[in-house]
Amino acid sequence: MTIGLGFLTTTAKDWDDMAGGFGELESLYAAKVEGVATDGTWVGVSAGAAASRFADTRKQFANAQVEARAIASLLRDAHEQFSRLIGHVKDTVEDAKKAEMSVNSKGEAVYDFSKLTPMRHDNEYPKLVSQAKEAETSWTKAIKDAVQAVDDADQGVKLALREAAGVKSWFERAFDQAMGPGAHSFNGSAVGDVEVYEAREAKEYADQILAGEKPADLEEWERLMRDNSGDKAFSQTYLNSLGPDNTLKLTNKINDLAYYDDTQNKKAYLHINGGLSDSLATATRVPDFRDANGKQLRFGTSEYNEAFNNWKNTGDAQFYNKWTEALHEHGDDKYGLKAAEDKIDMAKGADQQVRGYQSLVTLMQQGSGYSPQFVADVTDDMIAMEKKDPDIWDLYGQFSGKNGDGWFANDPVDGALNTMSRDPEGAAGYLDPDTPAGKERFDYLLGNGDGSRDWNVTNTTEWRGNLEVTTSDVEDGDNRKGLGNALVAAATGVDPSHPQSPGNHTEANDRVFREALQVLSGQGDDMPSSLRDDMAKVMVNHGDEVYIAMTDVGGKRGDPLYALDPEEVMAMTTQISRSQDSYGTLHEGMNYAILNDMHDTSRAPEDTLESAGYAVGFMEEARYNALKGDQHDYTWDKAWSYHVSGSVLNFIPVAGDVLQRGADMATTAWIMDEQQRQGEELTSDNQKTYVSRRNQLNELAEQWYAINSYWALNETGYSREDGLYKEIEAAANHGNRRADGIAGDQ
């Protein structure tokens, strides 16, 4: 926090001056000393010996210049790194203070809990205390990570300076002493880039792993990857020295060590693989392209594609072109991986190796920051391969679950889509049905029409003795997980792995949503169950449009050009309702849409009350249609566990404190209805929306009255004592009957 970094640049100038001095000495030596042996006046054996000796000495003057300038460059590199990283430490500390934390000399953030004392009798007090403790932990970690980054850089500079200066070990120095003064020399191959030296050392550890050994210094290798994976020079130097083939072998061997051979160091190995992944993302990063006005071009558009193709013909794209071409060559190659070998009975002579792209995507999933273009190129190449051979990724055994081998991307296309979902704009560009390429990908992945994807990537085999009798392909346990996340990101603009409050939808978001709604709702009960939860999040994110489709009887609201088809909304709501938690997500999210509509002053109050009842009736009918086949009590199980989680807020476009409190109360009342419902036998003969949704509807009526009480006092039939609850009851039952008709049951 207090160190003066200016000395680094001052010292760097001194080293540059020293290099200049050696340059002058070299010129003088060449003219006055070496020239004696080379100007032709001195001849014979002694002249030849002298010429050789003089040439070696002059080369030392030249090498001294190289070494001095390299050290000067390293010191300037150090100054840049330390200035940036120490600045980040200081900024983090200041941000912590702005968040009402004090920071002690150990870098620990401390909150003054006496500030909460006046609220100790408040119901929110335990929650506030818990939040303050979490904030302390979070800020302390942020400061610790910032300090760690400085130390990592410091260790890298130390390594580079020692290598550039030729600092040797005790054994090497003893050897030089035994060899005489001729063994001492300046470093004519010194370079002035810290990251180049660190990449060379990282390569040494990689070579040890590839040779079947353990790394000589696991902690140092971990530091190298942690400190440099975001640096382009390091990443491209490191990965070029390995090449794609060895990179795939390396990540497999690291996983073998982490999960099988050296599990006590699993965390370190996974950190190294994560650093390797981040390096790949850094090395293959495609620059942002902008139009003539400086506006960034959106991935997937024709303008972007033109700019990207132009870039590929420049020298800056040399690494990208080389690696994507090499990955195409090795993507279907077979590699050893114990996680795959462990799934089969080797005694029966079976041989199970993984494909290169499966290893690559497994690696990519452990990192971040990949350019949408690189992920798209890899994904498109894999799709092209599997179209030629639909069984290319098939392996024996399940690769799913947190406690199993779910970390391995046995379905690399789905795994790449999961990586893609971390960049919502990239996902939208990839799946945008408005472009020919996007439409083709969308239809192929979501099963729209002939030639759609075969999602069965797991072989199951029955044996009788040593005889294989039946073999079939089935879906993996986590099938379409990546597709679901990519679909959510593309339709909402929200990264489902790190969701934040969503912003406005782009036109691409809307197109993906409408296409997904149309395609998946049209599949009926054949819609993949694994996409129910994802579509619930998407529907919630587009809640206002969905709400209008559920409640607008006359088609008077919204722009008819962009209005959703109520039949598609009903079909999708029905499919979502087949899964308990998915239905819970949708129901909780629609409570926000209901409350948001109640606060809309452009709408007549009586209409917002009616719409609220309609929406509840609509969803109740969808639930009935979803469960009527085999759940005759219309409940999923007898242990209703859904609770207000707050996670749905990450997909709600508008959710202020007032709206959130109202929606939470409505959701809590709805859960009470569910718990009560489980003790009853509800059938199609006695099912009425108001009977099964009494608590929720009454709570919505209370919320409506709190907003519109002044209006209700002057209207007949809308007071608490004069028909308020009957109004919402009638609307709910009406909505149920209308939904029944939309579903085709009448």
Secondary structure, 3 states (H helix, E strand, C coil): CCCCCHHHHHHHHHHHHHHHHHHHHHHHHHHHHHHHHHCCCCCCHHHHHHHHHHHHHHHHHHHHHHHHHHHHHHHHHHHHHHHHHHHHHHHHHHHHHHCCEEECCCCCEEECHHHHHHHCCCCCHHHHHHHHHHHHHHHHHHHHHHHHHHHHHHHHHHHHHHHHHCCCCHHHHHHHHHHCHHHCCCCCCCCCCHHHHHHHHHHHHHHHHHCCCCCCCHHHHHHHHHHHCCCHHHHHHHHHHHHHHHHHHHHHHHHHHHHHHCHHHHHHHHHHHHHHHHHHHHHCCCCCCECCCCCECCCCCHHHHHHHHHHCCCHHHHHHHHHHHHHHHHCCCEECCHHHHCCCCHHHCCCCCEEHHHHHHHHHCCCCCCCHHHHHHHHHHHHHHHHHCCCCCCEECCCCCCCCCCCCCCCHHHHHHHHHCCCHHHHHHHHCCCCHHHHHHHHHHHCCCCCCCCCEEEEEEEEECCEEEEEEEEECCCCCHHHHHHHHHHHHCCCCCCCCCCCCCCHHHHHHHHHHHHHHHCCHHHCCHHHHHHHHHHHHHCHHHHHHHHHCCCCCCCCCCCCCCHHHHHHHHHHHCCCHHHHHHHHHHHHHHHHHHHCCCCCCHHHHHHHHHHHHHHHHHHHHHHHCCCCCCCCCCCCCCCCCCCHHHHHCCCCCHHHHHHHHHHHHHHHHHHHHHCCCCCCCCCCCHHHHCHHHHHHHHHHHHHHHHHHHHCCCCCECCCEHHHHHHHHHHHHHHHHHHHCCCC
